[in-house]
Structure formats: structure tokens, C-alpha cells
Amino acid sequence: MRYSQIPSEYYEPYAKFIPIYIVICIAVFALLKLYKSVWRFASYAELRRVILATVVTGITHIVLITTIFKRMPVSYFIMGITLQFILILGIRFAYRFILLLRSNRVDDFSKGKRVMCIGAGRAGQMVVREIKVSKNMHEIPVCIIDDNPNKWGRYIEGVRIIGGRDRILEAVKKFSIEKIYFTVPSASMKDRRNILNICKESGCELKSLPGIYQIANGDVSLSKMRDVDIEDLLGRDPIKVNMNEIFKHIKDKVILVTGGGGSIGSELCRQIANNSPKQLIIFDIYENNAYEIQQEIQKNCPDVNLVTLIGSVRDNRRIFQVFDKYNPDIVFHAAAHKHVPLMEESPCEAIKNNTIGTYNTAFAAMMHNCGRFVLISTDKAVNPTSCMGATKRSCEMVIQALDYMVKNGKADKAPQLFRNPALKEWANTPEKLERLRSSKTEFVAVRFGNVLGSNGSVIPLFKKQILEGGPVTVTHPDIIRYFMTIPEAVSLILEAGEYAKSGEIFVLDMGEAVKIDDLARNLIRLSGHIPDEDIKIEYTGLRPGEKLFEEKLMAEEGLKRTENDLIHIGQPIVFDYEEFLSTLEPLMDLAYKNKNNIKQMLSGIVTTYNITNN
């Protein structure tokens, strides 16, 4: 049909209505924000708005042209609405289609890193799509690996699923893969570890999606991918604790965390703040760390009654001031000097801060009838060869001795390590002594190994050395350590605070010990380098106070099971508690005089301490 053959009775109403219809379309399109979309990223939301705009303008067209001018043929409306929809959609989506076509051109495969995705689920699809759409990524998705045979040979976003995990190394060579994205957040710890162990042998750079919660939140993107860390390759499943029961114990309680700005202390504060304490008190000597965790909690948990205090556990007056004012129900004592070689050079500081600082805080808790006092200890306290380990064992002994004094109604006989005479006089009033005699404070210690990613651990050091191009320094090729993650350590500490019956030392079954040399080599591989070729490993020798291996229990300690198969209770070693307490004041005096023979006196108190000069 020719244009000239359109009857004038239909053409004239159409020509008169067009200006009105243009104004209506502009208004509807503006109202539905069709002029404000970024069409490069057009998606289902834009398609819905185009459909709605077409329906609204189509109905308006039918009603107005019929009532104002003339009834038009049905074919006129059908063709008009269809053409309008196609043109609106075509123009707006054309830019995206062109970009997709350009991104899929074969010659683009020489312009970026060649990428393999592991996982053909929703997360994998979202990551592949973002790589292809993102012009500035400089990455090319080449193939996908998935263990589900039903998906083999199929395509996601134009990328082929070539097979299961057994084809990873073959595919890396065949397709010259440079980078691997692990996008299976729901994988079990065993599957995750096995797949990543294969991937690290490829020499490719590895990235991983942290957790399944991001799928639930729809929060999957390349920006959320993180480097694969060594904890992904731990030789055991993560510790699982019934946190609901534990948090019931914390709710509506006043909680004091000493050393609250440190690695363990800050994670304790995060977990506690998320579970409705009556008040959370952060106590730390280092104001920068205390400020950081304060700001984080105020942002994420604005309703928490948070108090942040600066002070030292060495300062009796400050500690008593805190307990007098806030009267905490539970104390988590994480404040300590922990660096082994540094404490070998400054043993008096280790004793002042660890041994005496723990006693000061525990004594204040006992005098104020605090419900529970939880000491954060370490496996270095077992048969210690370092001053740091010996002071941490003395902290455990403090807890055991004070627990004995409380149970036997002798808390008022415990020594008062007050260097200030006025404070000593204040503490010896009848009221205070009676308060001590009636104290029911429960004391418990929590002992675990090295914490991955904590301040002073080897992982951050190795990562820094790898970024600098090496060498990576390992003290000894045969040195081994037990490892756990910070959340695991905090879970154990909180469980100890819940199930403590006084005097126990909780011990975590941390699985098999890890060779530090293997750990360093795995980190180098996970970073996409070859050990001893791209990044050299140097052996520097054991540092002062270091052991080749750590122990979780002393020979005299037996294990008692708990409800959690991975958490045990070490039976306390019986010693003369009152005699031990009587040695603390002379030890404190010697430490504050900075005497050189302080290690010898410490070894006389902690009889398992073996002084080394390696």
C-alpha cells in the first residue's frame, strides 16, 4: 500500500493528533525516567519501563484520537503501537548490543588477562557477565570449570563449560590461563580446599568469593572477589560453635574487653556489640587501635552503649577506677605483650604487662564480684622456652590460684600488688576485705595457637615480602605451628565464657600442625609466583625463645571432652597456690627495678620454663 492511497479521512485526524501525541510521549517518558537510564547497562528494569510507557501512550492514543477526532482502524493501532515499541527498545538497547558484539570479537583475546572461572552457578554467571560488560577490566573469560557433568559442553554468557576440576591444570595450559576466579561460595571446606590446592599448582593468580551470604544478598561482583588466603587451605574444617546459646549469656550484661583494640580483642568487641550487651567497655593502652574499633562499632551498631577507655592494666588505680564506675559482669582479658623475640630482649616489660597486669585486672574483678574473668592464653605457655610463653603460663597460674582462693573463702588473703600506699590502705578497709571474702568470681583460661592475620603473625609479613618481590624469610625449614582464624579464636573464647565452671583451661583441637615453610611456599603460589624462582625463600635461623614446634598440653594435663568435639578442657595442674601468690610481689619488685636476672627468678616460679639462648 502506498502513502498516497491512505484515505484523507484517516490521514487528516492523524496529522492533527501527532503534535498532541508527541507532547504526551515526552511527558510519559520523562515520568518513567526513560531519558535518565544508562543504556550501556540496560537490564530488565529498563525493559519493564519501556513496556509500561508503550502501554500508557498506546491507551492514551486510542482514547484521545477516537474522542477528539475520529475512530481509526484496528490495524492502525496495532501497527502503531508495535512500531513504537520496537523503535524505542531498538534505539535504547542498540548501544549495549554493539558493546556486547565488540567484547565478543576474537581479536579482543589478545588484549587482556585470560581468565578461568570455577563454578557455573549464579555467582559464576554474574562474575563472567561483569568481566564481559566491563570495558576497563582488561580480562577475557575463556572457559568455565564445574563438577556437574550435566553442564559440560554448555555455555554461560558465551563462555563454554569445559569439564570438572580434573581438567583445571590441562585447561590452564591449553588456554594459556593467567587468572582463576573461584566462584563457588557454597562449596564445603573440603571441596574448597581440594580445588584450591589444584589451582595453586597452576601458577595463576587466584581470586575467591568470600561467602554464600553474598549470593543471598545479590552482592556478587568482581569488587567483592578477594585474594585466596592461606586459611582457605587449612587442613581442617572450621570450628563450629553454638553462638546463639553464647550470645544469650552476653545479652544485657556489662562486658569489659581489655586489649580491645588488638586482633583478638577487636573481634571480640565486634561479636559482642552485635548481640545486645547492656554495655560494652573497650579498654586499651594504644589509642589508635581503640579509636578504630570504636568508630567501626558506632557505625555498624549505633544502638550499643559503648564506652572506650585508654589505660594500662599495669596501673592499679586506673583498673580499680574502671571497675568502680562500670562494675562489669564479664571480663575478657586480651591485653598482653605477645611478640616472642621482642619480649626476650625486654623480659621485665613482659612480666609487668602480662603477669602483673593480669593479676591487677583479675584482683579487681574478684574484689568487685565480677561474674566471670576469661584469660586469653596461648600454646606458647606449654613448656615455655621464651619469656613471653613463661609469663603467659604465669598468667594461667594466677587464674588457677585466684580461683582456688575464691572457692576456699580466702580471697581476702590474696596479695595486694599495689605500689601506691594509699591504694593499699583503701583496699584493706573492712568493707573491701569482706567484699573479697564473699566474692564468687569464676576464672577460666582459653589456650590456642597462632592466629592467622593477627598483628605480629607470619602471614601479613609473608604477604608484604611477596609484594616487595621477596625474599620470603622463614626461620627454619622444619618449624611447625598450629593455626586458627580470628573468628574461630573468638568463638572459642566466647564459649569458654559461657561454659566455664572455674579454673579450667580450654584447649582447641586445631588439627594437624602446619610447616611454616609449606605455608610460605603455598602463599607464593597463591600469589601467582613460583617459589625459589620468582620469589626466593631464605632461612634465617630460630629467633631467641622460639621452638621448632608448639604443644597444646603439658604432660601432666589430661583432656576432658566438652559438647563440642573440637574443644577440650585441660585439667589444671595442682601446685601450691598460696606459695605461688607469695612470689608475685618480689617478682614485681625485680621487674620494676629492671634487673637482669629476672628470667632466672621467673623460671623458679614457672618450673616448666626452660631458658634458651638460641
Disulfide bonds with the S-S distance in Angstrom:
none
